[in-house]
């Protein structure tokens, strides 16, 4: 995952984008970050509740905790990438 983010950042830096296109891509990435944040909050709410559903189905477990960690790392990487785009 880290290699793909670094590769995408290096590729984006080498492209000659117009100001309008760069602004559009930056705004689209900010919307995507907001969506990822909502998914992260949903997973966090799922883990905090933690109770099984009807018939003890859908109980939060280790896979959900790992998913939370992966989503958090992805959100941090996305935020850092957008911050480097702004500067």
PDB file of N, CA, C and O in Angstrom, chain B, residues numbered from 101:
ATOM      1  N   UNK B 101       0.831  -1.178   0.000  1.00  0.00           N
ATOM      2  CA  UNK B 101       0.000   0.000   0.000  1.00  0.00           C
ATOM      3  C   UNK B 101       0.879   1.247   0.000  1.00  0.00           C
ATOM      4  O   UNK B 101       0.617   2.200  -0.734  1.00  0.00           O
ATOM      5  N   UNK B 102       1.907   1.234   0.815  1.00  0.00           N
ATOM      6  CA  UNK B 102       2.772   2.403   0.905  1.00  0.00           C
ATOM      7  C   UNK B 102       3.456   2.673  -0.426  1.00  0.00           C
ATOM      8  O   UNK B 102       3.589   3.823  -0.844  1.00  0.00           O
ATOM      9  N   UNK B 103       3.888   1.606  -1.087  1.00  0.00           N
ATOM     10  CA  UNK B 103       4.549   1.786  -2.382  1.00  0.00           C
ATOM     11  C   UNK B 103       3.614   2.371  -3.423  1.00  0.00           C
ATOM     12  O   UNK B 103       4.038   3.172  -4.255  1.00  0.00           O
ATOM     13  N   UNK B 104       2.349   1.982  -3.388  1.00  0.00           N
ATOM     14  CA  UNK B 104       1.406   2.532  -4.359  1.00  0.00           C
ATOM     15  C   UNK B 104       1.144   4.009  -4.099  1.00  0.00           C
ATOM     16  O   UNK B 104       1.000   4.785  -5.045  1.00  0.00           O
ATOM     17  N   UNK B 105       1.081   4.408  -2.839  1.00  0.00           N
ATOM     18  CA  UNK B 105       0.866   5.823  -2.510  1.00  0.00           C
ATOM     19  C   UNK B 105       2.070   6.653  -2.933  1.00  0.00           C
ATOM     20  O   UNK B 105       1.920   7.732  -3.505  1.00  0.00           O
ATOM     21  N   UNK B 106       3.268   6.140  -2.648  1.00  0.00           N
ATOM     22  CA  UNK B 106       4.486   6.867  -3.030  1.00  0.00           C
ATOM     23  C   UNK B 106       4.594   6.959  -4.549  1.00  0.00           C
ATOM     24  O   UNK B 106       4.946   8.007  -5.090  1.00  0.00           O
ATOM     25  N   UNK B 107       4.292   5.862  -5.232  1.00  0.00           N
ATOM     26  CA  UNK B 107       4.341   5.877  -6.694  1.00  0.00           C
ATOM     27  C   UNK B 107       3.340   6.838  -7.295  1.00  0.00           C
ATOM     28  O   UNK B 107       3.654   7.550  -8.248  1.00  0.00           O
ATOM     29  N   UNK B 108       2.136   6.865  -6.746  1.00  0.00           N
ATOM     30  CA  UNK B 108       1.116   7.790  -7.248  1.00  0.00           C
ATOM     31  C   UNK B 108       1.518   9.237  -6.998  1.00  0.00           C
ATOM     32  O   UNK B 108       1.290  10.102  -7.842  1.00  0.00           O
ATOM     33  N   UNK B 109       2.114   9.500  -5.845  1.00  0.00           N
ATOM     34  CA  UNK B 109       2.545  10.869  -5.534  1.00  0.00           C
ATOM     35  C   UNK B 109       3.662  11.310  -6.481  1.00  0.00           C
ATOM     36  O   UNK B 109       3.654  12.444  -6.960  1.00  0.00           O
ATOM     37  N   UNK B 110       4.619  10.425  -6.752  1.00  0.00           N
ATOM     38  CA  UNK B 110       5.714  10.779  -7.665  1.00  0.00           C
ATOM     39  C   UNK B 110       5.193  10.995  -9.083  1.00  0.00           C
ATOM     40  O   UNK B 110       5.635  11.908  -9.780  1.00  0.00           O
ATOM     41  N   UNK B 111       4.262  10.158  -9.501  1.00  0.00           N
ATOM     42  CA  UNK B 111       3.683  10.318 -10.836  1.00  0.00           C
ATOM     43  C   UNK B 111       2.917  11.628 -10.935  1.00  0.00           C
ATOM     44  O   UNK B 111       3.032  12.338 -11.935  1.00  0.00           O
ATOM     45  N   UNK B 112       2.145  11.954  -9.923  1.00  0.00           N
ATOM     46  CA  UNK B 112       1.354  13.184  -9.943  1.00  0.00           C
ATOM     47  C   UNK B 112       2.240  14.422  -9.967  1.00  0.00           C
ATOM     48  O   UNK B 112       1.891  15.426 -10.588  1.00  0.00           O
ATOM     49  N   UNK B 113       3.377  14.353  -9.297  1.00  0.00           N
ATOM     50  CA  UNK B 113       4.282  15.513  -9.286  1.00  0.00           C
ATOM     51  C   UNK B 113       4.893  15.761 -10.651  1.00  0.00           C
ATOM     52  O   UNK B 113       5.208  16.904 -10.984  1.00  0.00           O
ATOM     53  N   UNK B 114       5.068  14.717 -11.447  1.00  0.00           N
ATOM     54  CA  UNK B 114       5.711  14.865 -12.740  1.00  0.00           C
ATOM     55  C   UNK B 114       4.744  15.294 -13.834  1.00  0.00           C
ATOM     56  O   UNK B 114       5.180  15.683 -14.917  1.00  0.00           O
ATOM     57  N   UNK B 115       3.454  15.234 -13.579  1.00  0.00           N
ATOM     58  CA  UNK B 115       2.468  15.626 -14.575  1.00  0.00           C
ATOM     59  C   UNK B 115       2.323  17.141 -14.619  1.00  0.00           C
ATOM     60  O   UNK B 115       2.397  17.819 -13.594  1.00  0.00           O
ATOM     61  N   UNK B 116       2.119  17.652 -15.814  1.00  0.00           N
ATOM     62  CA  UNK B 116       1.835  19.084 -15.971  1.00  0.00           C
ATOM     63  C   UNK B 116       0.324  19.246 -16.069  1.00  0.00           C
ATOM     64  O   UNK B 116      -0.263  19.079 -17.138  1.00  0.00           O
ATOM     65  N   UNK B 117      -0.292  19.572 -14.947  1.00  0.00           N
ATOM     66  CA  UNK B 117      -1.747  19.723 -14.899  1.00  0.00           C
ATOM     67  C   UNK B 117      -2.102  21.207 -14.886  1.00  0.00           C
ATOM     68  O   UNK B 117      -1.395  22.035 -14.310  1.00  0.00           O
ATOM     69  N   UNK B 118      -3.211  21.510 -15.534  1.00  0.00           N
ATOM     70  CA  UNK B 118      -3.684  22.892 -15.488  1.00  0.00           C
ATOM     71  C   UNK B 118      -4.185  23.198 -14.076  1.00  0.00           C
ATOM     72  O   UNK B 118      -4.460  22.291 -13.290  1.00  0.00           O
ATOM     73  N   UNK B 119      -4.296  24.460 -13.777  1.00  0.00           N
ATOM     74  CA  UNK B 119      -4.743  24.881 -12.442  1.00  0.00           C
ATOM     75  C   UNK B 119      -6.157  24.387 -12.181  1.00  0.00           C
ATOM     76  O   UNK B 119      -6.461  23.938 -11.076  1.00  0.00           O
ATOM     77  N   UNK B 120      -7.032  24.464 -13.191  1.00  0.00           N
ATOM     78  CA  UNK B 120      -8.423  24.018 -13.014  1.00  0.00           C
ATOM     79  C   UNK B 120      -8.492  22.520 -12.741  1.00  0.00           C
ATOM     80  O   UNK B 120      -9.240  22.081 -11.867  1.00  0.00           O
ATOM     81  N   UNK B 121      -7.723  21.743 -13.478  1.00  0.00           N
ATOM     82  CA  UNK B 121      -7.730  20.299 -13.286  1.00  0.00           C
ATOM     83  C   UNK B 121      -7.135  19.926 -11.933  1.00  0.00           C
ATOM     84  O   UNK B 121      -7.643  19.032 -11.257  1.00  0.00           O
ATOM     85  N   UNK B 122      -6.076  20.598 -11.540  1.00  0.00           N
ATOM     86  CA  UNK B 122      -5.469  20.343 -10.234  1.00  0.00           C
ATOM     87  C   UNK B 122      -6.440  20.683  -9.106  1.00  0.00           C
ATOM     88  O   UNK B 122      -6.519  19.957  -8.115  1.00  0.00           O
ATOM     89  N   UNK B 123      -7.174  21.777  -9.252  1.00  0.00           N
ATOM     90  CA  UNK B 123      -8.167  22.163  -8.259  1.00  0.00           C
ATOM     91  C   UNK B 123      -9.294  21.127  -8.182  1.00  0.00           C
ATOM     92  O   UNK B 123      -9.752  20.784  -7.092  1.00  0.00           O
ATOM     93  N   UNK B 124      -9.742  20.627  -9.352  1.00  0.00           N
ATOM     94  CA  UNK B 124     -10.785  19.605  -9.383  1.00  0.00           C
ATOM     95  C   UNK B 124     -10.318  18.323  -8.707  1.00  0.00           C
ATOM     96  O   UNK B 124     -11.051  17.743  -7.906  1.00  0.00           O
ATOM     97  N   UNK B 125      -9.120  17.882  -9.019  1.00  0.00           N
ATOM     98  CA  UNK B 125      -8.586  16.653  -8.425  1.00  0.00           C
ATOM     99  C   UNK B 125      -8.426  16.814  -6.922  1.00  0.00           C
ATOM    100  O   UNK B 125      -8.709  15.886  -6.164  1.00  0.00           O
ATOM    101  N   UNK B 126      -7.981  17.970  -6.491  1.00  0.00           N
ATOM    102  CA  UNK B 126      -7.828  18.218  -5.053  1.00  0.00           C
ATOM    103  C   UNK B 126      -9.183  18.204  -4.356  1.00  0.00           C
ATOM    104  O   UNK B 126      -9.315  17.627  -3.277  1.00  0.00           O
ATOM    105  N   UNK B 127     -10.187  18.828  -4.958  1.00  0.00           N
ATOM    106  CA  UNK B 127     -11.526  18.825  -4.359  1.00  0.00           C
ATOM    107  C   UNK B 127     -12.112  17.418  -4.336  1.00  0.00           C
ATOM    108  O   UNK B 127     -12.742  17.026  -3.353  1.00  0.00           O
ATOM    109  N   UNK B 128     -11.913  16.659  -5.405  1.00  0.00           N
ATOM    110  CA  UNK B 128     -12.409  15.283  -5.441  1.00  0.00           C
ATOM    111  C   UNK B 128     -11.725  14.422  -4.380  1.00  0.00           C
ATOM    112  O   UNK B 128     -12.355  13.563  -3.764  1.00  0.00           O
ATOM    113  N   UNK B 129     -10.445  14.660  -4.179  1.00  0.00           N
ATOM    114  CA  UNK B 129      -9.740  13.880  -3.153  1.00  0.00           C
ATOM    115  C   UNK B 129     -10.210  14.260  -1.756  1.00  0.00           C
ATOM    116  O   UNK B 129     -10.251  13.406  -0.871  1.00  0.00           O
ATOM    117  N   UNK B 130     -10.560  15.501  -1.543  1.00  0.00           N
ATOM    118  CA  UNK B 130     -11.075  15.898  -0.236  1.00  0.00           C
ATOM    119  C   UNK B 130     -12.441  15.264   0.033  1.00  0.00           C
ATOM    120  O   UNK B 130     -12.739  14.888   1.166  1.00  0.00           O
ATOM    121  N   UNK B 131     -13.273  15.145  -1.015  1.00  0.00           N
ATOM    122  CA  UNK B 131     -14.559  14.463  -0.865  1.00  0.00           C
ATOM    123  C   UNK B 131     -14.337  12.982  -0.563  1.00  0.00           C
ATOM    124  O   UNK B 131     -15.036  12.400   0.267  1.00  0.00           O
ATOM    125  N   UNK B 132     -13.362  12.377  -1.242  1.00  0.00           N
ATOM    126  CA  UNK B 132     -13.045  10.967  -0.991  1.00  0.00           C
ATOM    127  C   UNK B 132     -12.538  10.771   0.435  1.00  0.00           C
ATOM    128  O   UNK B 132     -12.865   9.771   1.074  1.00  0.00           O
ATOM    129  N   UNK B 133     -11.752  11.702   0.934  1.00  0.00           N
ATOM    130  CA  UNK B 133     -11.257  11.617   2.309  1.00  0.00           C
ATOM    131  C   UNK B 133     -12.419  11.711   3.292  1.00  0.00           C
ATOM    132  O   UNK B 133     -12.446  10.996   4.294  1.00  0.00           O
ATOM    133  N   UNK B 134     -13.371  12.584   3.011  1.00  0.00           N
ATOM    134  CA  UNK B 134     -14.544  12.697   3.883  1.00  0.00           C
ATOM    135  C   UNK B 134     -15.332  11.386   3.891  1.00  0.00           C
ATOM    136  O   UNK B 134     -15.788  10.941   4.944  1.00  0.00           O
ATOM    137  N   UNK B 135     -15.491  10.770   2.720  1.00  0.00           N
ATOM    138  CA  UNK B 135     -16.176   9.475   2.649  1.00  0.00           C
ATOM    139  C   UNK B 135     -15.434   8.396   3.415  1.00  0.00           C
ATOM    140  O   UNK B 135     -16.049   7.600   4.124  1.00  0.00           O
ATOM    141  N   UNK B 136     -14.124   8.365   3.278  1.00  0.00           N
ATOM    142  CA  UNK B 136     -13.327   7.392   4.017  1.00  0.00           C
ATOM    143  C   UNK B 136     -13.441   7.633   5.519  1.00  0.00           C
ATOM    144  O   UNK B 136     -13.471   6.685   6.305  1.00  0.00           O
ATOM    145  N   UNK B 137     -13.506   8.894   5.912  1.00  0.00           N
ATOM    146  CA  UNK B 137     -13.699   9.205   7.326  1.00  0.00           C
ATOM    147  C   UNK B 137     -15.026   8.682   7.854  1.00  0.00           C
ATOM    148  O   UNK B 137     -15.109   8.211   8.989  1.00  0.00           O
ATOM    149  N   UNK B 138     -16.067   8.768   7.022  1.00  0.00           N
ATOM    150  CA  UNK B 138     -17.373   8.237   7.434  1.00  0.00           C
ATOM    151  C   UNK B 138     -17.326   6.716   7.594  1.00  0.00           C
ATOM    152  O   UNK B 138     -17.881   6.173   8.550  1.00  0.00           O
ATOM    153  N   UNK B 139     -16.667   6.034   6.663  1.00  0.00           N
ATOM    154  CA  UNK B 139     -16.517   4.591   6.797  1.00  0.00           C
ATOM    155  C   UNK B 139     -15.721   4.243   8.046  1.00  0.00           C
ATOM    156  O   UNK B 139     -16.030   3.271   8.734  1.00  0.00           O
ATOM    157  N   UNK B 140     -14.702   5.033   8.335  1.00  0.00           N
ATOM    158  CA  UNK B 140     -13.895   4.806   9.535  1.00  0.00           C
ATOM    159  C   UNK B 140     -14.739   4.980  10.792  1.00  0.00           C
ATOM    160  O   UNK B 140     -14.630   4.189  11.728  1.00  0.00           O
ATOM    161  N   UNK B 141     -15.576   6.007  10.817  1.00  0.00           N
ATOM    162  CA  UNK B 141     -16.456   6.212  11.971  1.00  0.00           C
ATOM    163  C   UNK B 141     -17.479   5.086  12.098  1.00  0.00           C
ATOM    164  O   UNK B 141     -17.806   4.673  13.211  1.00  0.00           O
ATOM    165  N   UNK B 142     -17.985   4.586  10.977  1.00  0.00           N
ATOM    166  CA  UNK B 142     -18.915   3.461  11.009  1.00  0.00           C
ATOM    167  C   UNK B 142     -18.269   2.210  11.584  1.00  0.00           C
ATOM    168  O   UNK B 142     -18.878   1.504  12.387  1.00  0.00           O
ATOM    169  N   UNK B 143     -17.035   1.938  11.172  1.00  0.00           N
ATOM    170  CA  UNK B 143     -16.315   0.784  11.709  1.00  0.00           C
ATOM    171  C   UNK B 143     -16.044   0.964  13.191  1.00  0.00           C
ATOM    172  O   UNK B 143     -16.157   0.014  13.966  1.00  0.00           O
ATOM    173  N   UNK B 144     -15.688   2.172  13.588  1.00  0.00           N
ATOM    174  CA  UNK B 144     -15.439   2.445  15.001  1.00  0.00           C
ATOM    175  C   UNK B 144     -16.713   2.247  15.821  1.00  0.00           C
ATOM    176  O   UNK B 144     -16.665   1.691  16.918  1.00  0.00           O
ATOM    177  N   UNK B 145     -17.842   2.697  15.296  1.00  0.00           N
ATOM    178  CA  UNK B 145     -19.115   2.492  15.998  1.00  0.00           C
ATOM    179  C   UNK B 145     -19.441   1.007  16.095  1.00  0.00           C
ATOM    180  O   UNK B 145     -19.949   0.547  17.118  1.00  0.00           O
ATOM    181  N   UNK B 146     -19.152   0.258  15.035  1.00  0.00           N
ATOM    182  CA  UNK B 146     -19.377  -1.195  15.039  1.00  0.00           C
ATOM    183  C   UNK B 146     -18.533  -1.866  16.118  1.00  0.00           C
ATOM    184  O   UNK B 146     -19.009  -2.760  16.818  1.00  0.00           O
ATOM    185  N   UNK B 147     -17.275  -1.432  16.250  1.00  0.00           N
ATOM    186  CA  UNK B 147     -16.393  -2.045  17.241  1.00  0.00           C
ATOM    187  C   UNK B 147     -16.755  -1.639  18.663  1.00  0.00           C
ATOM    188  O   UNK B 147     -16.632  -2.442  19.588  1.00  0.00           O
ATOM    189  N   UNK B 148     -17.197  -0.402  18.844  1.00  0.00           N
ATOM    190  CA  UNK B 148     -17.570   0.048  20.183  1.00  0.00           C
ATOM    191  C   UNK B 148     -18.824  -0.678  20.648  1.00  0.00           C
ATOM    192  O   UNK B 148     -18.901  -1.099  21.803  1.00  0.00           O
ATOM    193  N   UNK B 149     -19.812  -0.831  19.762  1.00  0.00           N
ATOM    194  CA  UNK B 149     -21.030  -1.554  20.121  1.00  0.00           C
ATOM    195  C   UNK B 149     -20.686  -3.002  20.415  1.00  0.00           C
ATOM    196  O   UNK B 149     -21.025  -3.522  21.478  1.00  0.00           O
ATOM    197  N   UNK B 150     -20.019  -3.647  19.483  1.00  0.00           N
ATOM    198  CA  UNK B 150     -19.451  -4.965  19.702  1.00  0.00           C
ATOM    199  C   UNK B 150     -20.417  -6.092  20.023  1.00  0.00           C
ATOM    200  O   UNK B 150     -19.999  -7.249  20.074  1.00  0.00           O
ATOM    201  N   UNK B 151     -21.666  -5.806  20.237  1.00  0.00           N
ATOM    202  CA  UNK B 151     -22.612  -6.859  20.577  1.00  0.00           C
ATOM    203  C   UNK B 151     -23.014  -7.665  19.362  1.00  0.00           C
ATOM    204  O   UNK B 151     -23.098  -7.123  18.260  1.00  0.00           O
ATOM    205  N   UNK B 152     -23.264  -8.948  19.541  1.00  0.00           N
ATOM    206  CA  UNK B 152     -23.681  -9.755  18.406  1.00  0.00           C
ATOM    207  C   UNK B 152     -25.093  -9.397  17.970  1.00  0.00           C
ATOM    208  O   UNK B 152     -25.896  -8.890  18.753  1.00  0.00           O
ATOM    209  N   UNK B 153     -25.372  -9.668  16.721  1.00  0.00           N
ATOM    210  CA  UNK B 153     -26.707  -9.426  16.198  1.00  0.00           C
ATOM    211  C   UNK B 153     -27.651 -10.538  16.612  1.00  0.00           C
ATOM    212  O   UNK B 153     -27.337 -11.324  17.506  1.00  0.00           O
ATOM    213  N   UNK B 154     -28.794 -10.605  15.974  1.00  0.00           N
ATOM    214  CA  UNK B 154     -29.756 -11.656  16.312  1.00  0.00           C
ATOM    215  C   UNK B 154     -29.157 -13.036  16.015  1.00  0.00           C
ATOM    216  O   UNK B 154     -28.558 -13.253  14.961  1.00  0.00           O
ATOM    217  N   UNK B 155     -29.326 -13.940  16.943  1.00  0.00           N
ATOM    218  CA  UNK B 155     -28.787 -15.290  16.783  1.00  0.00           C
ATOM    219  C   UNK B 155     -27.275 -15.335  16.881  1.00  0.00           C
ATOM    220  O   UNK B 155     -26.650 -16.261  16.366  1.00  0.00           O
ATOM    221  N   UNK B 156     -26.689 -14.370  17.521  1.00  0.00           N
ATOM    222  CA  UNK B 156     -25.231 -14.242  17.692  1.00  0.00           C
ATOM    223  C   UNK B 156     -24.494 -14.180  16.355  1.00  0.00           C
ATOM    224  O   UNK B 156     -23.387 -14.700  16.217  1.00  0.00           O
ATOM    225  N   UNK B 157     -25.117 -13.546  15.389  1.00  0.00           N
ATOM    226  CA  UNK B 157     -24.479 -13.328  14.099  1.00  0.00           C
ATOM    227  C   UNK B 157     -23.823 -11.953  14.079  1.00  0.00           C
ATOM    228  O   UNK B 157     -24.196 -11.066  14.848  1.00  0.00           O
ATOM    229  N   UNK B 158     -22.875 -11.788  13.223  1.00  0.00           N
ATOM    230  CA  UNK B 158     -22.233 -10.495  12.962  1.00  0.00           C
ATOM    231  C   UNK B 158     -21.573  -9.899  14.197  1.00  0.00           C
ATOM    232  O   UNK B 158     -21.758  -8.720  14.497  1.00  0.00           O
ATOM    233  N   UNK B 159     -20.825 -10.692  14.896  1.00  0.00           N
ATOM    234  CA  UNK B 159     -20.105 -10.189  16.060  1.00  0.00           C
ATOM    235  C   UNK B 159     -18.784  -9.569  15.606  1.00  0.00           C
ATOM    236  O   UNK B 159     -18.084 -10.142  14.772  1.00  0.00           O
ATOM    237  N   UNK B 160     -18.445  -8.407  16.150  1.00  0.00           N
ATOM    238  CA  UNK B 160     -17.194  -7.741  15.797  1.00  0.00           C
ATOM    239  C   UNK B 160     -16.030  -8.558  16.328  1.00  0.00           C
ATOM    240  O   UNK B 160     -16.067  -9.062  17.451  1.00  0.00           O
ATOM    241  N   UNK B 161     -14.996  -8.681  15.505  1.00  0.00           N
ATOM    242  CA  UNK B 161     -13.858  -9.491  15.913  1.00  0.00           C
ATOM    243  C   UNK B 161     -12.544  -8.921  15.414  1.00  0.00           C
ATOM    244  O   UNK B 161     -12.427  -7.729  15.128  1.00  0.00           O
ATOM    245  N   UNK B 162     -11.559  -9.801  15.318  1.00  0.00           N
ATOM    246  CA  UNK B 162     -10.210  -9.403  14.949  1.00  0.00           C
ATOM    247  C   UNK B 162     -10.148  -8.830  13.535  1.00  0.00           C
ATOM    248  O   UNK B 162      -9.419  -7.870  13.283  1.00  0.00           O
ATOM    249  N   UNK B 163     -10.895  -9.407  12.631  1.00  0.00           N
ATOM    250  CA  UNK B 163     -10.891  -8.915  11.250  1.00  0.00           C
ATOM    251  C   UNK B 163     -11.378  -7.471  11.208  1.00  0.00           C
ATOM    252  O   UNK B 163     -10.843  -6.659  10.453  1.00  0.00           O
ATOM    253  N   UNK B 164     -12.373  -7.149  11.998  1.00  0.00           N
ATOM    254  CA  UNK B 164     -12.881  -5.776  12.045  1.00  0.00           C
ATOM    255  C   UNK B 164     -11.852  -4.826  12.648  1.00  0.00           C
ATOM    256  O   UNK B 164     -11.732  -3.681  12.214  1.00  0.00           O
ATOM    257  N   UNK B 165     -11.120  -5.292  13.633  1.00  0.00           N
ATOM    258  CA  UNK B 165     -10.066  -4.466  14.225  1.00  0.00           C
ATOM    259  C   UNK B 165      -8.943  -4.216  13.228  1.00  0.00           C
ATOM    260  O   UNK B 165      -8.414  -3.107  13.148  1.00  0.00           O
ATOM    261  N   UNK B 166      -8.581  -5.242  12.469  1.00  0.00           N
ATOM    262  CA  UNK B 166      -7.561  -5.055  11.429  1.00  0.00           C
ATOM    263  C   UNK B 166      -8.071  -4.119  10.332  1.00  0.00           C
ATOM    264  O   UNK B 166      -7.316  -3.300   9.808  1.00  0.00           O
ATOM    265  N   UNK B 167      -9.340  -4.242   9.991  1.00  0.00           N
ATOM    266  CA  UNK B 167      -9.926  -3.331   9.007  1.00  0.00           C
ATOM    267  C   UNK B 167      -9.873  -1.887   9.475  1.00  0.00           C
ATOM    268  O   UNK B 167      -9.605  -0.978   8.688  1.00  0.00           O
ATOM    269  N   UNK B 168     -10.130  -1.682  10.755  1.00  0.00           N
ATOM    270  CA  UNK B 168     -10.041  -0.335  11.324  1.00  0.00           C
ATOM    271  C   UNK B 168      -8.618   0.203  11.207  1.00  0.00           C
ATOM    272  O   UNK B 168      -8.416   1.367  10.863  1.00  0.00           O
ATOM    273  N   UNK B 169      -7.635  -0.643  11.493  1.00  0.00           N
ATOM    274  CA  UNK B 169      -6.236  -0.216  11.397  1.00  0.00           C
ATOM    275  C   UNK B 169      -5.858   0.122   9.959  1.00  0.00           C
ATOM    276  O   UNK B 169      -5.169   1.113   9.717  1.00  0.00           O
ATOM    277  N   UNK B 170      -6.302  -0.692   9.006  1.00  0.00           N
ATOM    278  CA  UNK B 170      -5.999  -0.439   7.597  1.00  0.00           C
ATOM    279  C   UNK B 170      -6.678   0.841   7.122  1.00  0.00           C
ATOM    280  O   UNK B 170      -6.064   1.641   6.414  1.00  0.00           O
ATOM    281  N   UNK B 171      -7.933   1.042   7.501  1.00  0.00           N
ATOM    282  CA  UNK B 171      -8.640   2.265   7.101  1.00  0.00           C
ATOM    283  C   UNK B 171      -8.003   3.501   7.723  1.00  0.00           C
ATOM    284  O   UNK B 171      -7.933   4.551   7.084  1.00  0.00           O
ATOM    285  N   UNK B 172      -7.542   3.386   8.956  1.00  0.00           N
ATOM    286  CA  UNK B 172      -6.880   4.523   9.600  1.00  0.00           C
ATOM    287  C   UNK B 172      -5.584   4.865   8.873  1.00  0.00           C
ATOM    288  O   UNK B 172      -5.296   6.036   8.626  1.00  0.00           O
ATOM    289  N   UNK B 173      -4.802   3.838   8.530  1.00  0.00           N
ATOM    290  CA  UNK B 173      -3.563   4.078   7.800  1.00  0.00           C
ATOM    291  C   UNK B 173      -3.842   4.673   6.426  1.00  0.00           C
ATOM    292  O   UNK B 173      -3.109   5.554   5.975  1.00  0.00           O
ATOM    293  N   UNK B 174      -4.881   4.209   5.761  1.00  0.00           N
ATOM    294  CA  UNK B 174      -5.245   4.753   4.453  1.00  0.00           C
ATOM    295  C   UNK B 174      -5.688   6.206   4.557  1.00  0.00           C
ATOM    296  O   UNK B 174      -5.340   7.027   3.709  1.00  0.00           O
ATOM    297  N   UNK B 175      -6.447   6.522   5.584  1.00  0.00           N
ATOM    298  CA  UNK B 175      -6.902   7.896   5.779  1.00  0.00           C
ATOM    299  C   UNK B 175      -5.724   8.824   6.050  1.00  0.00           C
ATOM    300  O   UNK B 175      -5.669   9.931   5.514  1.00  0.00           O
ATOM    301  N   UNK B 176      -4.789   8.382   6.872  1.00  0.00           N
ATOM    302  CA  UNK B 176      -3.605   9.196   7.158  1.00  0.00           C
ATOM    303  C   UNK B 176      -2.788   9.413   5.888  1.00  0.00           C
ATOM    304  O   UNK B 176      -2.337  10.528   5.625  1.00  0.00           O
ATOM    305  N   UNK B 177      -2.595   8.358   5.100  1.00  0.00           N
ATOM    306  CA  UNK B 177      -1.842   8.487   3.850  1.00  0.00           C
ATOM    307  C   UNK B 177      -2.547   9.424   2.877  1.00  0.00           C
ATOM    308  O   UNK B 177      -1.893  10.224   2.210  1.00  0.00           O
ATOM    309  N   UNK B 178      -3.857   9.337   2.789  1.00  0.00           N
ATOM    310  CA  UNK B 178      -4.613  10.204   1.885  1.00  0.00           C
ATOM    311  C   UNK B 178      -4.520  11.661   2.319  1.00  0.00           C
ATOM    312  O   UNK B 178      -4.355  12.553   1.487  1.00  0.00           O
ATOM    313  N   UNK B 179      -4.625  11.897   3.602  1.00  0.00           N
ATOM    314  CA  UNK B 179      -4.533  13.272   4.108  1.00  0.00           C
ATOM    315  C   UNK B 179      -3.151  13.854   3.833  1.00  0.00           C
ATOM    316  O   UNK B 179      -3.032  15.009   3.425  1.00  0.00           O
ATOM    317  N   UNK B 180      -2.111  13.061   4.054  1.00  0.00           N
ATOM    318  CA  UNK B 180      -0.750  13.546   3.809  1.00  0.00           C
ATOM    319  C   UNK B 180      -0.524  13.818   2.323  1.00  0.00           C
ATOM    320  O   UNK B 180       0.163  14.772   1.960  1.00  0.00           O
ATOM    321  N   UNK B 181      -1.103  12.979   1.467  1.00  0.00           N
ATOM    322  CA  UNK B 181      -0.955  13.189   0.024  1.00  0.00           C
ATOM    323  C   UNK B 181      -1.633  14.479  -0.407  1.00  0.00           C
ATOM    324  O   UNK B 181      -1.077  15.235  -1.204  1.00  0.00           O
ATOM    325  N   UNK B 182      -2.832  14.736   0.113  1.00  0.00           N
ATOM    326  CA  UNK B 182      -3.528  15.982  -0.234  1.00  0.00           C
ATOM    327  C   UNK B 182      -2.775  17.187   0.322  1.00  0.00           C
ATOM    328  O   UNK B 182      -2.721  18.230  -0.331  1.00  0.00           O
ATOM    329  N   UNK B 183      -2.199  17.065   1.502  1.00  0.00           N
ATOM    330  CA  UNK B 183      -1.438  18.164   2.075  1.00  0.00           C
ATOM    331  C   UNK B 183      -0.226  18.494   1.215  1.00  0.00           C
ATOM    332  O   UNK B 183       0.112  19.666   1.054  1.00  0.00           O
ATOM    333  N   UNK B 184       0.435  17.477   0.657  1.00  0.00           N
ATOM    334  CA  UNK B 184       1.582  17.759  -0.213  1.00  0.00           C
ATOM    335  C   UNK B 184       1.133  18.375  -1.533  1.00  0.00           C
ATOM    336  O   UNK B 184       1.897  19.094  -2.176  1.00  0.00           O
ATOM    337  N   UNK B 185      -0.094  18.098  -1.934  1.00  0.00           N
ATOM    338  CA  UNK B 185      -0.620  18.710  -3.157  1.00  0.00           C
ATOM    339  C   UNK B 185      -0.885  20.193  -2.947  1.00  0.00           C
ATOM    340  O   UNK B 185      -0.674  20.996  -3.856  1.00  0.00           O
ATOM    341  N   UNK B 186      -1.344  20.560  -1.763  1.00  0.00           N
ATOM    342  CA  UNK B 186      -1.633  21.959  -1.475  1.00  0.00           C
ATOM    343  C   UNK B 186      -0.369  22.810  -1.414  1.00  0.00           C
ATOM    344  O   UNK B 186      -0.419  24.008  -1.696  1.00  0.00           O
ATOM    345  N   UNK B 187       0.753  22.215  -1.052  1.00  0.00           N
ATOM    346  CA  UNK B 187       1.985  23.015  -0.911  1.00  0.00           C
ATOM    347  C   UNK B 187       2.802  23.016  -2.161  1.00  0.00           C
ATOM    348  O   UNK B 187       3.863  23.639  -2.205  1.00  0.00           O
TER     349      UNK B 187
END
